[in-house]
Amino acid sequence: MKKLVWGFLLAAAAGVILWGVLRKNEPPRVSFTRVKRQTLVSTLPTNGKAEPVEWQAIRAEAAGVVSRIAIQDGQEVAKGQTIATISDPSLQADIESAEAKVAEARAGVAAAEAGAKPAERAEIDNSLSRGRLDLELARKTLASLERLEQKQAATRQEVDAARDRVQQLQLEIAGLEKRRNSPAAAPDIAAARARVAEAESALALARNRAALATVRAPMAGVIYGRAVRQGSYVDTGELIANVGRMDELRVSVYVDEPELGRVEIGQPVTITWDALPGRQWDGRVERKPASIQALGSRQVGEVLVSIANRGRALVPGTNVNAEIRTAVVDNALVIPKETLRHDAQGDFVYALKGDTLERRAVKKGVSSITQVQLVEGLGDGDAVALPGDIALKTGDRVTPVM
């Protein structure tokens, strides 16, 4: 019985040893895939940022404290609608001072056009009163002398002298009345009117400055990017908020410099947003970049794409995903990208010939995220090696696994 057991164990051990020897001599197992034909859509995935096609910045046109802010982000406003009010106590004081100067200047014009100044007019009035009194006495004297002359009690010379005195007083009174009622000289009136114009200009400027304290929407649209709050101080030119049309957005798509040669005007672009899975927005390339700029560690060009923003789901400043469809090839001969290898001699694959590996130089065409088109080097149904843990070289015998 013991001999039978030992015989069985020895046979089993011999079988294991034989399997091990055979296993050691078996070619390594390598995974392969076959070349196939299909429609290949070449896409260029990247990222971008959405902004309104039409927008304007709303800025403070006067410095001061924001006493009232009348808008919130996302609010729709009409052109000319009040956005904020900026308070500056000195503005009202400037207006009142300018109004007073205008009133004073206008009074000066009225006085110049009316004639003499009040003090001068009072002096003229006093002279007129004295002149009229003297004229009345002179007339009485003349009448008395004329009666006496008829009675030969007065001489002709005395009557003529009295008559000359009356005429002289009449002329003096007429001159005073003309002086009292005549306007000032033309240069004086012109100077007075110039002072009025200057005062009115200062008043208009003060009122314009006060009007600038009310910030209004320069266009109809939706508010976004509000930068101030009530009670904050702003300088002239400081940003209050932005306003733009949200029904159409422009996406700046950032394309890495080496890929820019694949981009052409009119190519379809699909936009997606991680915050809204399942939604997409379609557009086309409208403008290629005119320059290259740094974006973090990348060198990119900004490709502009316009999209319709249905339901205004995308908001300005949104970071989006973009996929540019650069080419579509029907009945393309394709292999997975990972099977394509490259060295100093160019692109190649390891193809299966019988049970050995053969290096095949290939020429690639367009590519998608996972596949690449081959235009030379392989045919329908050829098997190419997938990458693995085993180092491959031409002439190796393999055990293919499809």
C-alpha positions in Angstrom: 0.0 0.0 0.0 2.9 2.3 0.9 4.5 1.6 -2.4 1.3 2.6 -4.2 1.0 5.9 -2.4 4.6 6.8 -3.0 4.2 6.0 -6.6 1.3 8.3 -6.9 3.1 11.2 -5.2 6.2 10.7 -7.5 3.9 10.8 -10.6 2.2 14.0 -9.4 5.6 15.7 -8.7 6.9 14.7 -12.1 3.7 16.2 -13.7 4.2 19.5 -11.9 7.9 19.7 -12.9 6.9 18.9 -16.5 4.2 21.6 -16.5 6.6 24.1 -15.1 9.2 23.4 -17.8 6.6 23.7 -20.5 5.1 26.9 -18.9 8.6 28.5 -18.9 9.1 27.8 -22.5 5.6 29.2 -23.5 5.6 32.6 -25.2 4.3 35.5 -23.0 0.7 36.5 -23.2 0.1 39.9 -24.9 -3.2 41.7 -25.3 -4.1 42.7 -28.9 -6.9 44.7 -30.5 -7.9 44.7 -34.2 -7.9 47.6 -36.5 -11.4 48.6 -37.5 -13.3 51.1 -39.6 -15.8 53.6 -38.2 -16.8 57.3 -38.4 -14.2 59.2 -36.4 -15.1 62.6 -34.8 -12.0 64.5 -34.0 -12.6 66.8 -31.0 -10.4 69.3 -29.1 -11.5 69.3 -25.4 -10.5 72.3 -23.3 -12.1 74.9 -21.0 -13.3 78.5 -21.2 -15.2 81.4 -19.6 -18.6 82.8 -20.5 -19.4 86.5 -20.6 -22.2 88.6 -22.1 -21.8 89.5 -25.8 -23.0 93.0 -24.9 -22.3 94.6 -21.6 -21.1 97.8 -19.9 -19.4 98.6 -16.6 -21.3 101.0 -14.3 -18.9 103.3 -12.6 -19.1 106.1 -10.1 -19.0 109.5 -11.8 -18.5 111.3 -8.5 -16.7 110.5 -5.2 -18.6 110.1 -2.0 -20.5 107.6 0.2 -23.0 105.2 -1.3 -26.1 106.3 0.6 -28.3 103.9 -1.4 -27.8 100.9 -3.6 -30.9 100.0 -5.6 -29.8 96.7 -7.3 -28.8 93.1 -6.6 -26.9 90.6 -8.8 -29.3 89.0 -11.2 -31.7 91.9 -11.2 -33.1 93.0 -14.6 -32.9 96.8 -15.1 -34.1 99.3 -17.7 -31.8 101.8 -19.4 -31.6 104.9 -17.2 -32.9 103.1 -14.0 -31.3 104.3 -10.8 -28.5 102.0 -9.7 -27.1 103.8 -6.7 -27.0 107.2 -5.0 -23.7 108.8 -3.9 -23.9 111.4 -1.1 -21.6 114.5 -0.9 -22.8 117.3 1.4 -20.6 119.8 -0.3 -22.6 119.5 -3.5 -25.7 121.1 -2.2 -23.7 123.9 -0.6 -22.0 124.6 -3.9 -25.4 124.8 -5.6 -26.8 127.2 -3.1 -23.7 129.4 -3.3 -23.9 129.4 -7.2 -27.6 130.3 -7.1 -26.8 133.3 -4.9 -24.1 134.5 -7.2 -26.4 134.2 -10.2 -29.1 136.3 -8.4 -26.5 139.0 -7.5 -25.2 139.1 -11.1 -28.7 139.4 -12.5 -29.4 142.3 -10.1 -26.3 144.0 -11.4 -27.5 143.7 -15.0 -30.9 145.1 -14.1 -29.3 148.1 -12.3 -26.9 148.8 -15.2 -29.8 148.7 -17.7 -32.0 150.9 -15.5 -29.5 153.7 -15.2 -27.6 155.3 -12.3 -26.7 153.4 -9.2 -29.0 153.9 -6.1 -26.6 156.3 -4.3 -26.1 158.3 -7.5 -29.8 158.4 -8.2 -30.5 159.8 -4.7 -28.1 162.6 -5.3 -29.7 163.3 -8.7 -33.1 163.3 -7.1 -31.9 165.9 -4.5 -30.5 168.1 -7.2 -33.8 167.8 -9.2 -35.7 168.9 -6.1 -33.5 171.9 -5.6 -33.5 172.7 -9.3 -37.3 172.6 -9.5 -37.6 174.8 -6.5 -35.2 177.3 -8.0 -37.0 177.2 -11.3 -40.3 178.0 -9.6 -38.8 181.0 -7.8 -37.1 182.1 -11.1 -40.4 182.0 -12.9 -42.1 184.1 -10.2 -39.2 186.6 -10.4 -39.5 186.7 -14.2 -43.3 187.3 -14.0 -42.9 190.1 -11.4 -40.2 191.8 -13.5 -42.3 191.6 -16.6 -45.2 193.4 -14.8 -42.8 196.0 -13.4 -41.3 196.5 -16.9 -44.8 197.4 -18.1 -45.0 200.0 -15.4 -41.5 201.1 -16.3 -40.4 200.1 -12.8 -37.9 197.5 -14.1 -35.5 197.7 -17.0 -35.4 195.4 -20.1 -32.0 194.1 -19.0 -33.4 192.9 -15.7 -36.2 191.0 -17.5 -33.8 189.4 -20.0 -31.5 188.3 -17.1 -34.5 186.7 -15.3 -35.6 184.9 -18.4 -32.1 183.5 -19.0 -32.1 182.2 -15.4 -35.4 180.4 -16.0 -34.0 178.8 -19.2 -30.8 177.8 -17.5 -32.6 176.1 -14.7 -34.9 174.3 -17.2 -31.8 173.0 -19.0 -30.2 171.8 -15.8 -33.4 170.0 -14.7 -33.7 168.3 -18.2 -30.1 167.1 -18.0 -30.6 165.7 -14.5 -33.8 163.8 -15.6 -32.0 162.4 -18.6 -29.1 161.3 -16.5 -31.4 159.8 -14.0 -33.3 157.7 -16.6 -30.6 156.8 -19.0 -28.9 153.3 -18.8 -25.3 152.7 -18.0 -22.6 152.7 -20.7 -22.5 149.7 -23.0 -19.2 148.4 -21.6 -20.7 148.4 -18.1 -23.8 146.5 -19.2 -21.6 144.0 -21.1 -19.5 143.4 -18.1 -22.6 142.9 -15.9 -24.0 140.4 -18.4 -20.6 138.5 -18.5 -20.8 138.2 -14.7 -24.2 136.7 -15.1 -23.0 134.2 -17.7 -20.1 133.2 -15.4 -22.4 132.7 -12.4 -24.9 130.7 -14.5 -22.0 128.4 -15.8 -20.8 127.8 -12.2 -24.4 126.9 -11.2 -24.8 124.5 -14.1 -21.6 122.8 -13.2 -22.6 122.4 -9.6 -26.0 121.0 -10.7 -24.2 118.6 -13.1 -22.0 117.4 -10.3 -25.0 116.8 -8.2 -26.7 114.9 -11.0 -23.6 112.6 -11.3 -24.2 111.5 -7.7 -27.2 109.5 -9.1 -25.7 106.5 -10.8 -28.0 105.1 -13.6 -27.9 102.0 -15.9 -26.3 102.8 -19.2 -28.3 100.1 -21.0 -31.1 97.6 -20.3 -29.9 94.2 -19.1 -29.2 92.1 -16.0 -26.9 93.2 -13.2 -23.9 91.1 -12.3 -20.6 91.6 -10.5 -21.9 94.2 -8.0 -18.8 95.6 -6.3 -20.0 98.0 -3.6 -22.5 98.0 -0.7 -24.5 100.7 1.0 -22.3 102.9 3.2 -19.1 102.3 1.4 -16.9 105.1 0.0 -16.2 105.2 -3.7 -13.8 107.3 -5.8 -14.6 108.7 -9.2 -14.4 106.0 -11.7 -14.7 103.1 -9.2 -16.8 100.1 -10.4 -20.3 99.9 -9.0 -21.5 96.8 -11.0 -21.8 95.4 -14.5 -24.9 95.2 -16.7 -25.3 93.0 -19.7 -27.7 91.0 -22.0 -27.9 87.4 -20.7 -29.8 85.9 -23.7 -26.6 85.6 -25.7 -23.1 84.9 -24.2 -19.6 84.9 -25.7 -17.3 82.1 -24.5 -13.6 82.6 -24.5 -12.3 79.1 -25.2 -8.7 78.6 -24.1 -6.8 76.5 -26.7 -3.3 75.4 -26.0 -0.8 76.8 -28.5 0.2 73.5 -30.1 -3.5 72.7 -30.9 -4.4 76.1 -32.5 -3.6 74.8 -35.9 -6.6 72.4 -35.7 -9.0 75.3 -35.1 -10.9 76.9 -38.0 -13.7 79.5 -38.3 -17.1 77.9 -38.3 -16.2 74.6 -36.5 -19.0 73.4 -34.1 -18.4 73.8 -30.4 -20.2 72.2 -27.5 -20.3 73.9 -24.2 -21.1 72.1 -20.9 -21.1 73.3 -17.3 -20.3 70.9 -14.4 -23.0 72.6 -12.2 -25.7 71.5 -14.7 -25.0 68.0 -15.8 -26.8 66.9 -18.9 -27.2 70.4 -20.3 -25.2 71.6 -23.3 -25.0 74.8 -25.4 -24.0 74.7 -29.0 -22.1 77.4 -31.0 -19.4 77.8 -33.6 -15.9 79.3 -33.7 -16.3 83.0 -34.6 -12.8 84.3 -34.2 -9.4 82.8 -33.8 -6.8 84.3 -31.4 -4.6 87.2 -32.5 -2.1 86.6 -29.8 -0.9 84.0 -27.3 -1.1 84.6 -23.5 -0.2 82.8 -20.3 -2.9 81.0 -18.4 -1.4 79.5 -15.3 1.3 77.2 -16.6 -0.3 77.1 -20.1 0.3 79.1 -23.2 -3.1 79.6 -24.8 -5.0 81.5 -27.5 -8.5 82.8 -26.9 -11.0 81.3 -29.4 -14.3 83.2 -29.3 -17.6 81.4 -29.5 -21.1 82.8 -29.2 -23.9 80.7 -27.7 -27.6 81.3 -27.1 -28.2 81.2 -23.3 -31.6 79.5 -23.1 -33.3 80.3 -19.8 -30.3 82.4 -18.8 -28.9 79.3 -17.1 -25.3 80.3 -17.6 -24.2 83.4 -15.6 -21.3 85.7 -16.4 -17.9 84.5 -15.3 -18.9 80.9 -15.4 -16.0 78.5 -16.0 -17.2 76.0 -18.6 -16.0 72.9 -20.5 -15.6 73.3 -24.3 -15.3 70.7 -27.0 -14.4 71.9 -30.5 -15.2 69.5 -33.3 -12.2 69.9 -35.5 -12.9 67.1 -38.1 -15.3 64.3 -39.0 -13.9 61.3 -41.1 -16.3 58.6 -42.4 -15.1 55.0 -42.7 -11.8 55.8 -41.0 -9.3 53.1 -40.2 -8.8 53.5 -36.4 -6.8 52.1 -33.5 -6.8 53.0 -29.8 -4.5 55.9 -29.1 -2.5 53.8 -26.5 -1.4 51.3 -29.2 0.5 54.1 -31.1 4.1 54.3 -30.2 6.8 56.8 -31.1 10.6 56.9 -31.2 13.3 58.7 -33.2 12.2 57.0 -36.4 8.6 58.1 -36.1 5.2 56.6 -35.3 4.8 52.8 -35.2 2.9 49.9 -33.7 3.7 46.3 -32.9 1.5 44.2 -35.3 0.9 40.5 -34.9 2.4 38.3 -37.7 1.7 34.7 -37.0 2.8 34.3 -33.4 5.6 37.0 -33.5 5.7 40.8 -33.2 6.5 43.0 -36.2 7.2 46.7 -36.0 5.0 48.6 -38.5 5.7 52.3 -39.3 2.3 54.1 -39.6 1.1 57.5 -40.6 -1.7 59.0 -38.5 -4.5 61.3 -39.5 -7.0 62.9 -37.2 -7.7 61.8 -33.7 -10.4 61.8 -31.0 -10.0 61.6 -27.3 -9.5 57.8 -27.4 -8.8 56.8 -31.0 -6.5 57.8 -33.9 -6.9 57.4 -37.6 -4.3 55.6 -39.6 -3.8 56.5 -43.3 -0.8 54.2 -43.9 0.8 51.1 -42.5 -2.1 48.9 -41.5 -5.2 47.3 -43.0 -8.6 46.1 -41.9 -8.5 43.4 -39.2 -4.8 43.7 -38.5 -4.0 43.0 -34.8 -1.9 45.6 -32.9 -0.4 45.1 -29.4 -1.9 47.0 -26.4 0.6 48.3 -23.8 1.3 46.1 -20.9 3.9 45.1 -18.3 6.1 43.2 -20.8 8.7 45.0 -22.8 8.1 44.2 -26.5 10.4 44.2 -29.5 10.4 43.0 -33.1 10.6 39.2 -33.5 9.3 38.3 -30.1 7.1 35.2 -30.0 3.9 35.9 -28.1 0.7 34.3 -27.1 -2.0 36.7 -28.4 -5.0 37.5 -26.3 -7.7 39.4 -28.2 
